[in-house]
Amino acid sequence: MKYDVLQIIGAATMVVFAQGAVRLLFDHGNIGLLGWLGTGFAATLAAHVLLVVVGVLLTGWSHARAKALGRRT
């Protein structure tokens, strides 16, 4: 069950921050969820990309762990 939850969290993180990165590319002033960082365009975009990568890795890792336990095919 915990790998299912981690997979959902990873996928949601990936989707939310990928959408934020695309939005930031088209509208440099729309910083979105990471507005509290107070950094410029490049650092905010890098943070979005980093969080997308974290989401992808978490989703893949939790799927692989669930598969190793026989919960996935």
N, C-alpha and C positions, 0 to 999 in steps of 0.2 A: 504494500500500500504506500509506503513512504517513497518508493521510486516513481510511482504514479504521480504523486503530489509534486515531487521534484521535477518531473518531466513537464507537468503543466506550468509550474513556475518558470522553468527555463524557456518554454515556448512563449509564454506571455511576455517575459522580459525581452526576448528576441523581437517579437512583433511590435511591442510598444516603442522600443528604442530605435528599431529600423524605420518605423514610421516617423519618429522624431528626427532622425538623421536626414531623411528625404525632405521633410518639411523645412529643416534648417538649410538645406542646400538651395531650395527655391526662394526662401524668405529668410535672409540672414539675421533679421531682427527678432524672429519668432523663436526664442530659445526653448520654450516649452517647460518640461519637467525639471530640466537642469538649470533653470534661471537663477536658482539660489547659489550657484557656483560663483557667479560674478566674474567669469572669465570671458575672453573674446570668442570670436567665431571659431577659430582653429582648435582651441582647447575644448570647446563645447562639442564640436563635431568629433574630435578624437574620443571624448568621453562616451558619446553615443555609440561610436563604432566599437569601442572596448566593451560596452555593455551588451551590444549585439553578439559579440564573440563569446562573452561569458554565457549568454543565454543559449547559444548554439552548443557550446561545450557541455553545459549542464544537461541540456536535453539529450544529447548524444550519450553522455556518460550514464545517465539514469536509465535510458532505454537499454543500453548494453548490460547494465547490472540486472535489470528485470529479465532480460533475455537469458542471461547466465543462470538465473534462478528458475528458469522454465516458465516464466509468466508471459513471455512473448514468443511468437513464432518467426 
